[in-house]
Amino acid sequence: MVWEPEVEELKRRKQMTMQMGGQERIDVQHERGKLTLRERLDAFVGKDSFEEIGELAGFATYEDDKLVNVTPGNTIIGLGNFNGRKVVINANDFTIRGGVGNKAGYSQDMAMAWRLPYVRMLDAVGGSVRTFEQIGRTYIPTNPVTPGIEKLLCTVPVVSAALGSVAGLPAVDACLAHFNVMVKGTSQVFAGGPPVVKAAFGVEISKEDLGDERTQVYGSGVIDNLADTEEEAFEMIRQFLGYLPDNVWQLPPRGAKDDDINRRDESLISAIPRDKRKIYDARAILDAVLDKGSFFEITPHYGRARIVGLARINGYPVGTMINNPKVNGGSMDVAAGNKVIRFLQLCDTFHLPMVYLADEPGFMVGLEQQRQGIVRAGAKMLCATLRTRMPWISIIIRQLYGVAGQCHDRPSGMFKRVAWPSGHWGSMHISGGVAAAYRRVIDESDDPEAKRMEIEAKLDALASPFKTAEAFNIEEIMDPRDTRPMVCDFIEMAQPMLQTQLGPGPTPYMP
């Protein structure tokens, strides 16, 4: 019992740190509809399963050389455990104003060195002018956490949850991730808050109008997913990480093999309407091909012309995409392109084969898209596709046109392409192409409209996918009902190839 007094002192200090910023500030946190940091950790990894690092660090108050109180710093770091996997967690405590040491940097370095996923729980703002008064000077803007983040993103899964007002550097941290999520009604993300906006432009604006889900989820796509509660946000993070390996030196973990690999869904034979002007339910097609209930959609509210997400095929994690004909006819716009580029990087970094069900009418046209830079965005999309190396299978379910249509194809690496009988393709659509290529013939005819229809009918007859197959320009035309068995076989064959790609990829991840 020699060291019993010190052990009792240790217990006392730990009890003090559990008080966080005090009951008054805890009450304010709850009044704002937010959990405290400790409640968040319990909700994410389970009560008493968090292993804190630096628990004793804080602001100590002494009277006559005796400890009176310890207020912890505003950042808590440690190891969490869920589903039998360890993750490094860096969490902000909004009930406390000051930080102690470089805990965030320590946790980031730890995730890198231990090759473990890294989870940020963000509820903080960046720098304050009060700091200038405290240190007696200004300073060049640098941050000890920033160096090394580019390597971390190429090494382990990084996830950010915006759980309150997140401004300045923490807002950037929200984006320095492979996946991020915010909470409806309680989270805001912005580079500078309302006082900064007023000082710069003289404009009064609320933090909600400036940076809530309307702007960041639906408008800009800065935040991927939206949760109704903090608990739901944590569940999304658990789901996301469940598809990924701990690091790039591992393959993604295989899940349950409880869906028949030979399942032939009869709905697929009628999924695509014969009338080219009619739309269909893209998500129903995904459900018919992927393992039942396995699809986890990413960024569903932004760039909605393309649906992307993680899923499983015979238990193996995959990335999957499908055009959404309910939005812009499925045409690629700038927003959808930006979303897809990030998604391709994610899948390539963490060895997820790509399953693309393609129905691409081409890049979105019109003045607004031109102003947003659709041509340059298209060039980036093309390059992003060509840079990938993971096994890739494209199933052409309807149409492929123009340069956007080319983005289903990768001429190198393990790549497979098949088409449904409903497929049609070309450098441009026949209807628009006829008006441009045969303008003089049409204008000079006695009945221009009849002549246009005559020419279109003649060219439509040439658009049969079987004529393309005769020239070996499409490798295979298949019964749509055979799609799942064929994809399951491809993903099984892809596993040895993925083994050869372990480790960091040749192209750095760019958020």
C-alpha positions in Angstrom: 0.0 0.0 0.0 3.0 2.2 -0.4 1.6 4.3 -3.2 -2.0 4.4 -2.1 -2.0 8.2 -1.5 -0.9 8.8 -5.0 -3.5 6.4 -6.4 -6.2 8.2 -4.5 -4.9 11.5 -5.8 -5.1 10.1 -9.3 -8.7 9.2 -8.8 -9.5 12.6 -7.5 -7.9 14.4 -10.4 -9.8 12.1 -12.9 -13.0 12.9 -11.2 -12.3 16.7 -11.6 -11.7 16.3 -15.3 -15.0 14.5 -15.8 -16.8 17.8 -14.7 -15.7 19.3 -18.1 -16.5 23.0 -18.2 -18.8 22.9 -15.2 -22.5 22.3 -14.8 -23.6 25.7 -16.1 -21.9 25.2 -19.4 -23.1 21.6 -19.7 -26.6 22.9 -19.2 -26.1 25.4 -22.1 -24.8 22.5 -24.3 -28.0 20.5 -23.6 -30.2 23.6 -24.1 -28.8 23.9 -27.6 -29.8 20.3 -28.4 -26.3 18.9 -28.2 -24.7 16.1 -26.3 -21.6 16.8 -24.1 -18.3 15.4 -25.2 -18.5 12.5 -22.7 -22.0 11.7 -23.9 -20.8 11.6 -27.5 -18.0 9.2 -26.7 -20.5 6.9 -24.9 -22.9 7.1 -27.8 -20.1 6.3 -30.4 -18.1 3.6 -28.8 -20.2 2.5 -25.8 -20.0 3.5 -22.2 -16.6 2.9 -20.5 -15.0 1.6 -23.7 -13.0 4.7 -24.5 -9.4 4.7 -23.5 -8.4 8.3 -23.0 -4.9 9.6 -23.6 -3.7 12.7 -21.6 -6.6 12.5 -19.2 -4.7 14.5 -16.5 -3.7 17.3 -18.8 -5.5 20.5 -17.9 -5.6 23.8 -16.1 -4.8 23.2 -12.4 -5.7 25.6 -9.6 -3.7 25.4 -6.4 -4.1 27.0 -2.9 -1.2 26.7 -0.6 0.4 24.2 -2.9 -2.7 22.0 -2.7 -4.7 21.1 -5.7 -8.2 22.7 -5.6 -9.5 22.0 -9.2 -8.5 20.8 -12.6 -10.2 21.9 -15.7 -9.4 19.7 -18.7 -8.4 21.1 -22.1 -11.0 21.5 -24.8 -9.7 18.5 -26.7 -9.9 14.9 -25.7 -8.1 12.2 -27.5 -7.9 8.4 -27.2 -8.8 5.0 -28.5 -12.3 3.8 -29.2 -13.5 0.3 -29.9 -16.6 -0.7 -31.9 -17.3 -3.9 -33.8 -14.0 -5.3 -32.6 -12.0 -2.5 -34.3 -9.9 0.2 -32.8 -10.1 3.8 -33.9 -8.3 7.0 -32.8 -10.7 9.7 -31.7 -10.1 13.5 -31.5 -13.1 15.2 -29.8 -13.8 18.9 -29.0 -15.4 20.0 -25.8 -17.4 23.2 -26.4 -18.0 23.7 -22.7 -14.3 24.6 -22.3 -12.5 27.5 -23.9 -8.8 26.8 -23.8 -6.7 24.0 -25.1 -3.8 22.1 -23.4 -0.8 21.0 -25.5 -1.0 19.7 -29.1 -3.4 16.9 -28.4 -4.9 17.0 -31.9 -1.5 16.7 -33.5 -0.6 13.8 -31.1 -3.8 11.9 -32.1 -3.1 12.5 -35.8 0.4 11.2 -35.5 -0.8 8.2 -33.5 -3.4 7.3 -36.2 -0.6 7.5 -38.8 1.9 5.5 -36.8 -0.5 2.8 -35.5 -2.3 2.7 -38.9 -5.8 3.1 -37.4 -8.8 5.0 -38.7 -9.1 8.6 -37.4 -12.4 10.1 -36.2 -12.9 13.8 -35.4 -15.8 15.0 -33.4 -15.8 18.7 -34.2 -17.6 21.3 -32.0 -15.1 24.2 -32.0 -14.1 27.5 -33.6 -10.7 28.5 -34.8 -8.4 31.2 -33.6 -9.4 34.3 -31.6 -7.9 37.7 -31.3 -7.8 37.2 -27.6 -4.8 35.0 -28.3 -2.8 38.1 -29.4 -3.4 39.7 -26.0 -2.4 36.6 -24.1 0.9 36.1 -25.9 1.7 39.8 -26.4 2.0 39.6 -30.2 0.5 38.4 -33.5 1.8 35.4 -35.3 2.2 33.9 -38.7 -0.7 31.5 -39.4 0.6 28.0 -39.1 -0.8 25.0 -37.3 1.1 22.0 -35.9 -1.7 19.7 -36.9 -1.8 20.6 -40.6 1.6 19.1 -41.7 1.2 15.4 -42.3 -2.6 15.4 -43.0 -1.9 14.8 -46.7 -0.1 11.6 -45.7 -2.7 10.6 -43.3 -5.4 10.8 -46.0 -3.4 8.5 -48.2 -2.9 6.0 -45.3 -6.0 5.5 -43.1 -9.7 6.3 -43.2 -10.4 9.8 -41.8 -13.9 10.9 -40.8 -15.2 14.2 -39.5 -18.5 14.8 -37.6 -19.6 18.5 -37.4 -21.6 18.6 -34.1 -22.0 22.3 -33.4 -20.7 25.6 -34.7 -17.5 24.7 -36.6 -15.5 27.6 -37.9 -12.0 28.5 -39.1 -9.5 25.6 -39.0 -12.0 23.1 -37.5 -14.2 23.8 -40.6 -11.3 22.9 -42.8 -10.7 19.8 -40.7 -14.2 18.9 -41.4 -13.2 18.6 -45.1 -9.8 17.1 -44.6 -11.6 13.7 -44.5 -12.8 10.9 -46.6 -16.3 11.3 -45.2 -18.1 13.9 -43.1 -21.5 14.4 -41.6 -23.4 17.2 -39.8 -26.5 17.2 -37.6 -29.7 19.0 -38.8 -30.7 22.0 -36.7 -27.6 22.1 -34.4 -24.6 22.1 -36.7 -23.1 24.9 -38.8 -19.8 25.0 -40.8 -18.2 28.2 -42.0 -14.8 29.7 -42.7 -15.7 32.8 -40.7 -18.8 33.3 -38.5 -21.4 36.1 -38.6 -19.2 38.7 -36.8 -16.4 38.1 -39.3 -18.9 38.5 -42.2 -20.3 41.7 -40.7 -16.8 43.1 -40.3 -15.8 42.3 -43.8 -19.0 43.2 -45.7 -21.3 45.0 -43.3 -23.9 42.2 -43.7 -26.0 40.9 -40.8 -26.5 37.1 -41.1 -27.3 34.3 -38.7 -25.0 31.3 -38.2 -27.8 29.1 -39.5 -28.2 31.0 -42.7 -24.5 31.1 -43.1 -23.5 27.6 -42.6 -26.3 25.0 -41.7 -27.3 22.1 -43.8 -29.1 24.2 -46.4 -25.8 25.7 -47.5 -23.3 22.9 -46.7 -25.2 19.8 -47.5 -27.7 20.8 -50.2 -26.0 23.8 -51.7 -22.2 23.4 -51.7 -21.7 19.7 -51.0 -19.0 20.7 -48.4 -20.6 18.1 -46.0 -21.5 14.7 -47.4 -24.3 13.4 -45.2 -27.0 14.8 -43.0 -28.1 13.2 -39.7 -31.2 14.0 -37.7 -29.5 13.4 -34.4 -25.9 13.0 -33.1 -26.6 9.3 -32.5 -27.6 8.9 -36.2 -24.4 10.7 -37.2 -22.3 8.2 -35.2 -24.2 5.3 -36.8 -23.3 6.7 -40.2 -19.7 6.8 -39.3 -19.8 3.2 -38.0 -21.4 2.2 -41.3 -18.9 4.0 -43.4 -15.9 2.6 -41.6 -17.4 -0.9 -41.8 -16.7 -0.9 -45.5 -13.1 0.2 -45.2 -9.9 -1.4 -44.0 -8.0 0.0 -41.1 -5.3 1.2 -43.5 -4.1 0.9 -47.1 -2.0 -2.2 -46.3 -5.1 -4.2 -45.7 -8.1 -5.3 -47.8 -11.6 -4.1 -46.8 -13.3 -6.6 -44.4 -15.6 -9.0 -46.0 -19.1 -9.1 -44.5 -21.9 -11.7 -44.4 -22.4 -13.9 -47.4 -26.2 -14.2 -46.9 -27.4 -13.1 -50.4 -27.5 -15.7 -53.2 -24.8 -15.0 -55.8 -26.9 -16.6 -58.4 -30.0 -14.4 -57.7 -31.6 -13.3 -61.0 -34.0 -10.5 -60.2 -36.9 -10.6 -62.8 -37.5 -6.8 -62.3 -34.3 -6.1 -64.3 -35.7 -7.3 -67.6 -38.2 -4.4 -67.5 -36.2 -1.9 -65.5 -35.3 0.3 -68.5 -38.4 1.6 -70.4 -38.4 1.1 -74.1 -39.4 4.8 -74.5 -36.2 6.7 -74.2 -38.0 9.7 -72.7 -39.2 7.8 -69.7 -37.3 7.6 -66.4 -36.9 4.7 -64.0 -35.9 4.1 -60.4 -32.1 3.8 -60.3 -32.0 2.8 -56.6 -34.3 -0.2 -57.4 -31.7 -1.4 -59.9 -29.0 -1.1 -57.3 -31.1 -3.1 -54.9 -31.6 -5.8 -57.4 -27.8 -6.2 -58.1 -26.1 -5.5 -54.8 -26.3 -7.6 -51.6 -29.7 -6.8 -50.1 -29.7 -3.9 -47.7 -25.9 -3.2 -48.1 -26.0 0.1 -50.0 -24.7 3.1 -48.0 -25.2 6.3 -50.0 -22.7 9.1 -49.8 -23.6 12.7 -50.5 -27.2 12.0 -51.5 -28.3 15.6 -51.5 -25.6 17.1 -53.7 -24.7 16.3 -57.3 -27.9 14.2 -57.4 -27.6 13.4 -61.1 -25.2 10.6 -60.0 -25.9 8.2 -57.1 -22.7 7.0 -55.4 -22.1 4.9 -52.3 -20.5 1.8 -50.7 -22.1 -1.6 -50.8 -21.3 -5.3 -50.7 -21.2 -8.0 -53.4 -21.2 -11.5 -51.9 -20.0 -9.9 -48.7 -17.1 -8.0 -50.4 -17.1 -4.2 -50.0 -17.3 -2.3 -53.3 -17.9 1.2 -54.5 -20.9 1.6 -56.8 -22.4 4.3 -59.0 -25.4 4.8 -61.1 -26.8 7.7 -63.1 -30.0 9.2 -61.8 -32.5 9.9 -64.6 -34.8 11.8 -62.2 -32.2 14.6 -62.0 -31.1 16.4 -65.2 -31.9 13.2 -67.0 -28.8 11.7 -65.4 -26.5 14.2 -67.2 -23.2 14.9 -65.5 -23.1 18.5 -64.1 -20.3 20.2 -62.2 -21.7 19.2 -58.8 -22.1 15.5 -59.8 -18.6 15.5 -61.3 -17.0 16.9 -58.1 -18.8 14.2 -56.1 -17.7 11.4 -58.4 -14.1 12.5 -58.4 -13.8 12.3 -54.6 -15.6 9.0 -54.6 -13.3 7.5 -57.2 -10.3 8.6 -55.0 -11.9 7.0 -51.9 -12.4 3.7 -53.6 -9.0 3.6 -55.2 -7.2 4.5 -52.0 -8.8 1.8 -50.0 -9.0 -1.0 -52.6 -12.7 -1.0 -53.3 -13.6 -2.4 -56.7 -15.9 -0.2 -58.8 -19.3 -1.3 -60.0 -20.8 1.3 -62.4 -24.3 1.0 -63.9 -24.0 3.5 -66.6 -26.7 5.6 -68.2 -24.8 8.8 -69.1 -26.5 11.2 -71.6 -23.4 13.5 -71.6 -22.3 16.6 -69.8 -25.1 18.9 -68.8 -25.4 21.8 -71.3 -26.7 25.3 -70.9 -25.4 28.7 -69.9 -25.4 28.1 -66.1 -23.2 25.0 -66.4 -20.9 26.9 -68.8 -20.5 29.6 -66.2 -19.6 27.0 -63.6 -16.9 25.5 -65.8 -18.4 22.3 -67.0 -15.7 21.8 -69.7 -12.8 22.0 -67.2 -14.9 19.9 -64.7 -15.3 17.3 -67.5 -11.5 17.2 -68.1 -10.9 16.6 -64.4 -13.5 13.8 -64.4 -11.8 12.1 -67.3 -8.4 12.3 -65.7 -9.7 11.1 -62.4 -11.2 8.0 -64.1 -8.0 7.2 -66.0 -5.9 7.5 -62.9 -7.7 4.8 -60.9 -6.3 1.3 -60.7 -8.8 -0.7 -58.7 -10.8 -3.4 -60.6 -13.7 -1.8 -62.4 -16.8 -3.2 -64.1 -19.1 -1.0 -66.2 -22.6 -2.2 -67.1 -24.1 0.0 -69.7 -27.8 -0.1 -68.9 -29.1 2.6 -71.3 -26.9 5.3 -72.9 -23.4 6.7 -73.3 -22.8 9.9 -75.1 -20.0 12.4 -75.5 -16.9 12.9 -73.3 -19.0 12.2 -70.2 -19.9 8.8 -71.7 -16.2 8.1 -72.0 -15.8 8.2 -68.3 -17.3 4.7 -67.9 -14.1 3.4 -69.6 -10.6 2.7 -68.3 -8.3 1.3 -70.9 -5.7 -0.1 -68.4 -5.8 -2.4 -65.5 -8.5 -4.9 -64.6 -11.5 -3.6 -66.4 -14.7 -5.3 -67.8 -17.5 -3.8 -69.8 -20.9 -5.3 -70.7 -24.2 -3.8 -72.0 -27.9 -4.5 -71.6 -30.0 -4.8 -74.8 -31.4 -1.4 -73.9 -28.0 0.3 -74.5 -27.4 2.9 -77.1 -24.4 5.3 -77.5 -22.4 7.6 -79.7 -20.4 10.8 -79.8 -23.7 12.7 -79.6 -27.4 12.1 -79.5 -29.0 11.4 -82.9 -31.8 14.0 -82.5 -29.4 16.9 -81.7 -26.7 15.6 -84.1 -29.1 15.5 -87.1 -30.1 19.1 -86.6 -26.4 20.1 -86.7 -25.0 17.7 -89.3 -27.9 17.8 -91.8 -29.0 21.4 -91.4 -28.6 22.3 -95.0 -30.3 19.2 -96.3 -33.2 19.7 -93.9 -33.6 23.5 -94.6 -33.6 22.9 -98.4 -36.2 20.2 -98.4 -39.9 20.8 -99.2 -40.9 19.5 -95.8 -38.0 20.2 -93.3 -39.7 18.4 -90.4 -40.5 15.3 -92.4 -36.9 15.2 -93.8 -35.5 15.5 -90.2 -37.6 12.6 -89.0 -36.6 10.6 -92.1 -32.9 11.1 -91.4 -33.3 10.3 -87.7 -35.2 7.1 -88.4 -32.4 5.9 -90.8 -29.7 6.7 -88.1 -31.8 5.1 -85.3 -31.7 1.8 -87.3 -27.9 1.9 -87.1 -28.0 2.4 -83.3 -28.8 -1.2 -82.5 -26.3 -2.5 -79.8 -26.0 -5.7 -81.8 -24.4 -3.8 -84.7 -21.9 -2.5 -82.2 -21.3 -6.0 -80.9 -20.7 -7.2 -84.5 -17.8 -4.8 -84.7 -16.5 -5.9 -81.3 -17.0 -2.3 -80.0 -18.9 -3.7 -77.1 -17.5 -6.8 -75.6 -20.7 -8.5 -74.5 -24.5 -7.9 -74.5 -26.2 -9.7 -71.7 -29.6 -10.5 -70.2 -30.1 -7.9 -67.5 -31.3 -10.7 -65.1 -27.8 -12.2 -65.2 -26.2 -9.0 -63.9 -25.8 -10.0 -60.3 -24.2 -13.4 -60.9 -21.8 -11.8 -63.4 -20.8 -9.0 -61.0 -20.4 -11.5 -58.1 -18.0 -13.5 -60.3 -16.0 -10.4 -61.3 -15.6 -9.2 -57.7 -14.4 -12.7 -56.7 -11.9 -12.6 -59.4 -10.8 -9.1 -58.4 -9.6 -10.2 -54.9 -6.1 -11.5 -56.0 -5.6 -8.3 -58.1 -6.5 -6.1 -55.0 -3.8 -8.0 -53.0 -1.2 -6.7 -55.5 -2.3 -3.1 -54.9 -1.9 -3.0 -51.1 -0.1 0.1 -49.7 -0.4 3.8 -50.7 -1.5 4.4 -54.2 0.4 6.3 -56.9 -2.0 9.3 -56.8 -2.4 11.3 -53.6 -6.0 11.7 -52.2 -7.3 15.3 -52.6 -10.3 16.2 -50.5 
